[in-house]
Amino acid sequence: MKRDLQPAPYLLNKFPEFDKNLAERIVERLEEYDYSTFAELQQNLDDLCVKNEDLGYAWSVGYPNVIVWTHFTLKGLCTLVHLRKTGVIELDPCPILYYKMDGRLLTYPLVERPPSCGYKKPHWLPTVVHLKK
């Protein structure tokens, strides 16, 4: 299915580094495999995440300090936010086993039941990405 992968104008001030080529490659990967962990995406899309794992951006969703993945390039993070906010992709929690099978884990404590005001320190919510149906 052909998707309109244009940046959302209302997001460009806050997330200016949308990359249409990267968005197309993310969508192609998800069309081929139905869903993906961020570890898989990181392994297959060189410009999504930084090589030096001491750098990069974390993506926090839902509650303060609930992290779905880290080490994103600015371009990668902006592109994923645009895809999510425009309804192209969705995120769903998954068992940590998915990430163990991919051989990549974050060192943060796991999210269990986030307090209504979020966590004081970062917690990891293992998540898969898939195309919105």
C-alpha positions in Angstrom: 0.0 0.0 0.0 1.4 3.4 -1.0 1.6 5.8 2.0 2.0 9.5 2.0 5.3 10.0 3.8 5.4 13.8 4.1 6.4 15.6 7.2 3.7 17.0 9.4 4.0 20.8 9.2 2.9 21.2 12.8 5.8 19.0 13.9 8.5 20.7 11.9 9.3 23.3 14.6 9.9 20.8 17.3 11.2 17.9 15.1 12.8 19.6 12.1 15.0 16.7 10.9 12.4 14.6 9.2 14.0 12.5 6.4 11.7 11.1 3.8 14.3 8.5 2.5 14.7 7.1 6.0 10.9 7.1 6.5 10.5 5.1 3.3 13.1 2.6 4.4 11.4 2.2 7.8 8.1 1.6 6.1 9.6 -0.9 3.7 11.1 -2.9 6.6 7.8 -3.0 8.4 5.9 -4.0 5.3 8.3 -6.9 4.9 8.4 -8.1 8.6 5.1 -6.9 10.0 6.8 -5.6 13.2 10.2 -4.8 14.4 12.0 -4.1 17.6 14.1 -0.9 17.8 17.2 -3.2 18.1 16.3 -4.8 14.7 15.8 -1.4 13.2 19.1 -0.1 14.6 20.9 -3.1 13.1 19.3 -2.7 9.7 19.1 1.1 9.2 22.6 2.7 9.7 21.4 6.3 10.0 18.6 5.6 12.5 21.0 5.4 15.5 24.4 6.7 16.4 27.4 4.4 16.4 28.8 5.7 19.7 26.3 4.4 22.3 27.3 7.1 24.7 25.6 9.7 22.5 22.2 10.1 20.8 18.7 10.8 21.8 16.2 8.7 23.8 12.5 8.4 22.9 10.2 8.8 25.8 6.5 8.2 25.4 3.3 8.2 27.5 4.8 9.1 30.9 7.9 11.1 31.9 11.0 8.9 31.9 9.3 6.0 30.1 11.9 5.2 27.4 11.2 3.0 24.4 14.8 3.2 22.9 17.9 5.3 23.0 20.9 6.2 20.8 18.8 7.7 18.0 20.2 10.3 15.7 18.3 13.5 15.6 17.2 12.6 12.0 16.1 9.1 13.2 14.1 10.4 16.2 12.4 13.2 14.2 11.4 10.8 11.4 10.0 8.2 13.9 8.0 10.9 15.7 6.6 12.2 12.4 5.6 8.6 11.4 3.9 8.0 14.7 2.1 11.3 15.0 0.8 11.1 11.4 -0.6 7.6 12.0 1.8 5.6 9.8 3.4 3.5 12.6 2.2 2.4 16.1 4.2 1.2 19.1 3.1 -1.7 21.2 4.7 -3.1 24.4 6.4 -6.5 24.0 8.1 -9.1 26.1 11.7 -8.4 26.9 12.4 -11.7 25.3 12.1 -10.1 21.8 15.1 -7.9 22.6 17.0 -10.7 24.2 16.6 -12.6 21.0 18.0 -9.6 19.1 20.9 -9.5 21.5 20.3 -5.8 22.5 19.0 -4.6 25.8 18.9 -1.3 27.6 20.3 -1.1 31.1 17.4 0.8 32.6 14.9 -0.8 35.0 11.8 -2.2 33.3 8.5 -0.3 33.3 6.0 -2.1 35.5 3.2 0.2 36.5 4.2 3.8 35.8 2.9 6.3 38.4 0.5 8.9 37.1 3.2 11.5 37.2 5.8 9.2 35.6 9.1 8.0 37.0 11.8 10.1 38.6 14.5 8.1 36.7 14.4 6.5 33.3 12.7 3.1 32.9 12.6 1.0 29.8 9.4 -0.1 28.1 10.3 -2.8 25.5 8.4 -2.0 22.4 7.8 -3.2 18.9 7.0 -0.9 16.0 4.5 -1.8 13.3 2.5 -0.2 10.5 -0.9 1.2 11.5 -3.6 -0.8 9.9 
